[in-house]
Amino acid sequence: MYVLLHALSSCPGFTDVCYCTGGHPSDNLGAILAVADHLSRKGEKFTVKDVLEGMIKAHEIQGCLALLNSFNRVGLDHVVLVKVASTAVVSKLMFVTLFFLCRSYRLLMRLLCMDAC
C-alpha cells in the first residue's frame, strides 16, 4: 500500500509542484481509504467515485491553502496542509457538521491554553 500511495514521489518533475502545494496528492489517500473502509464495514455504501471525489477535494483544499500561505518560506511545516485537507474531507465522509467541528476546535484551544498557562 505504501508503494502505491507514494508512486508520484519518484517522479522528478513532480517534486517542484509537491513543494509548492505542501505534499503529494496521494498523501491524503490513506485517511480517505481508512475512513471509507471503516464506514463501509459499518454498513455505509462507498464507491470509487466517492474516494476519487474525496481525493480531488483534499488536493484542492491543500493546494489553495498552500498558494495563500507560504509556509516553506517562513520555515513552518507545510505538511500540516495535508492534515487539514484530509480532516476536512474525512469529516465530510463521516457526515460531521460544521457546528461539531467548531465546538471541537474551541474545546481543543481551551485545552491547549490550559496546558500553556
C-alpha positions as CSV (number, residue, x, y, z in Angstrom):
1,M,0.0,0.0,0.0
2,Y,2.8,2.4,0.9
3,V,4.4,2.0,-2.6
4,L,1.1,2.6,-4.3
5,L,0.4,5.7,-2.2
6,H,3.8,7.3,-2.9
7,A,4.3,6.3,-6.5
8,L,4.5,10.0,-7.5
9,S,7.5,10.7,-5.2
10,S,9.8,9.1,-7.8
11,C,8.7,11.4,-10.5
12,P,11.4,14.2,-10.7
13,G,9.0,16.7,-12.4
14,F,6.5,16.4,-9.6
15,T,8.8,17.4,-6.8
16,D,8.6,21.2,-7.6
17,V,4.8,21.0,-7.7
18,C,4.8,19.0,-4.5
19,Y,7.0,21.6,-2.7
20,C,4.5,24.4,-3.7
21,T,1.3,22.5,-2.7
22,G,2.6,21.1,0.6
23,G,2.6,17.4,-0.2
24,H,1.8,14.7,-2.7
25,P,-1.8,14.2,-3.9
26,S,-1.5,10.7,-2.6
27,D,-0.8,11.8,1.0
28,N,-4.5,12.3,1.6
29,L,-5.4,8.9,0.3
30,G,-4.5,6.9,3.4
31,A,-7.0,8.8,5.6
32,I,-9.7,8.7,2.9
33,L,-9.4,5.0,2.4
34,A,-9.2,4.2,6.1
35,V,-12.4,6.1,6.8
36,A,-14.2,4.7,3.7
37,D,-13.2,1.2,4.8
38,H,-14.3,1.7,8.4
39,L,-17.7,3.2,7.4
40,S,-18.3,0.5,4.7
41,R,-17.8,-2.2,7.4
42,K,-20.5,-0.4,9.4
43,G,-22.9,-0.6,6.5
44,E,-22.3,2.7,4.7
45,K,-22.1,2.5,0.9
46,F,-19.0,3.9,-0.7
47,T,-17.9,3.8,-4.3
48,V,-14.7,4.5,-6.1
49,K,-16.3,7.8,-7.2
50,D,-16.7,8.8,-3.6
51,V,-13.0,8.1,-2.9
52,L,-11.9,9.9,-6.1
53,E,-14.0,12.9,-5.2
54,G,-12.5,13.0,-1.7
55,M,-9.0,12.9,-3.2
56,I,-9.8,15.8,-5.6
57,K,-11.3,17.9,-2.8
58,A,-8.4,17.2,-0.5
59,H,-5.9,18.2,-3.0
60,E,-7.8,21.3,-4.0
61,I,-8.0,22.4,-0.3
62,Q,-4.3,21.6,0.1
63,G,-3.3,23.5,-3.0
64,C,-5.4,26.5,-2.3
65,L,-4.1,26.8,1.3
66,A,-0.5,26.4,0.1
67,L,-0.9,29.1,-2.5
68,L,-2.4,31.5,0.0
69,N,0.2,30.8,2.7
70,S,4.0,30.5,2.2
71,F,4.7,28.0,5.0
72,N,8.1,26.9,3.5
73,R,9.4,30.5,3.1
74,V,9.0,31.2,6.8
75,G,10.3,27.8,8.0
76,L,6.9,26.3,9.0
77,D,6.0,22.6,8.4
78,H,4.0,22.6,5.2
79,V,2.8,19.1,5.8
80,V,0.1,20.5,8.1
81,L,-1.8,21.2,4.9
82,V,-2.1,17.5,4.2
83,K,-3.6,17.1,7.7
84,V,-6.0,20.0,7.3
85,A,-7.2,18.8,3.9
86,S,-7.5,15.2,5.0
87,T,-9.5,16.2,8.1
88,A,-11.9,18.3,6.0
89,V,-12.6,15.5,3.5
90,V,-12.9,12.8,6.2
91,S,-15.2,14.9,8.2
92,K,-17.5,15.2,5.1
93,L,-17.4,11.5,4.6
94,M,-18.3,10.9,8.2
95,F,-21.2,13.5,8.0
96,V,-19.6,15.7,10.7
97,T,-21.4,19.1,10.9
98,L,-19.7,22.5,11.0
99,F,-21.2,23.1,14.4
100,F,-19.5,20.0,15.8
101,L,-16.1,20.9,14.2
102,C,-16.3,24.4,15.6
103,R,-17.2,23.1,19.0
104,S,-14.3,20.6,18.9
105,Y,-11.9,23.3,17.8
106,R,-12.9,25.6,20.7
107,L,-12.5,22.8,23.2
108,L,-9.1,22.0,21.8
109,M,-8.0,25.6,22.0
110,R,-9.2,25.7,25.6
111,L,-7.2,22.6,26.5
112,L,-4.1,23.9,24.8
113,C,-4.4,27.2,26.6
114,M,-4.8,25.5,29.9
115,D,-1.6,23.4,29.3
116,A,0.3,26.5,28.3
117,C,-0.8,28.6,31.3
